[in-house]
Amino acid sequence: MTQIKIGLIREGKVPPDKRVAFTPTQTKEIEQRFPQVKIICEPSEIRCFSDSEYRNLGIEVSDVYTCDILMGIKEVPVKDLLANKTYLFFSHTIKKQPYNRRLLQEVLKKNIRLIDYEALKDTQDNRLVAFGRYAGIVGAYNGLWVYGNRYNQYKLRRAHECFDINDLKIELRKVVLPPIKIALTGAGRVAKGAMETLDTVGIRKVSPAEFLNQSFNEPVYTQLSSADYHSRKEGGSFNREEFHQHPDRYHSEFKKFTKTADILLGGAYWNPKAPKLFSAEDMKSIDFKIKIVADITCDIDGSIPCTQRPTSIPDPIYDYNPAKGTTEPSFSHENFITVMAVDNLPCELPRSASEEFGRDLIDKIIRPLLGEDHEKIIERATIAKNGKLTPYFSYLQDYVTQSS
């Protein structure tokens, strides 16, 4: 049986990412379940699991030059790419992102087989591995953290100061809210993660109709799907398939929710061809009640006009002045809207996020990666191989032939 070496690479992108593909316990599990596999962990002072945590379980911690497969999280710096290897990471190239064109060019030049986590899907086109749940969990937590600070209601530790998700959920016990209303958009992993946080606090979920038309003596939230705030321009009932394929045929009716919601949690995927939730002009109205926006999906100049720039874990919020359409220091005026738009939310809980991600990799990806790819999961997620783009990603040819 031919040995296959898998290397867990040190994250090199700046700012550094603390997440890892497999936790120490998971690396040991892989070696036990797949005797042909040996895992080597590249030393890192940044990773959320220390080198000693891997060594203590008998995992080799050394350079990864001899490995066949190299697994990271974020894009690998061009200078660090090793020729003739198989890499798995989030390449952020499949949407022709200009800032990573050189990365893909170098991948082709160095004869690298590049497999993108984002493209790992089942036969129904559902993603098999993702960090969306933790983006939702942390994004909703941050929204509640903002509310506590803005209105001096309670004090929470930052999410990144919590050891793991269990520690974060204990911290949520401090949340005591007045009878406010929270609107959450989305129905996928992100939204489900956000609901997990809201449910942990004990905030009651109500229907969109109840949210709009009733008053409550307790905090409540509603989850809004696309059908709840879009209508066909030409009339007729909402059609989900049509909306996904032709969102330009619809207009937004979200404005009615801005008159009742105190907090907006943006957890819905947004197609640039789709209407914005509301306009910057709408935000100037005295009827616009929202004072806190946690834009979990962080679409800059996207569905939520006040998300004008991303924020970071060290500096997570800013205020938006609707009268002038400008960003201002956080908590600087009661009429401003406080925006949380951290663009790497799962990094605030790296140990727990890594554990769930690694679990999915083990359960859904390892066997196909090692050759048992009966459903062509790996094949469909492979962007480059043998110095060329694969047929699934041939549309990137003009992207890679452009100069950087």
Helices and strands as residue ranges (DSSP letters): E 4-8, H 24-33, E 37-41, H 51-55, E 60-61, E 69-71, G 78-80, E 86-89, G 98-100, H 101-109, E 113-116, G 117-119, H 132-150, G 159-161, H 165-171, G 172-174, E 181-185, H 189-201, E 204-205, H 208-213, E 220-224, G 226-228, E 230-232, H 240-245, G 247-249, E 250-252, H 255-258, E 263-266, G 282-284, E 292-295, E 317-321, E 326-328, E 337-340, G 345-348, H 350-360, I 361-365, H 366-369, H 377-381, E 382-385, E 388-389, G 391-396, H 397-401
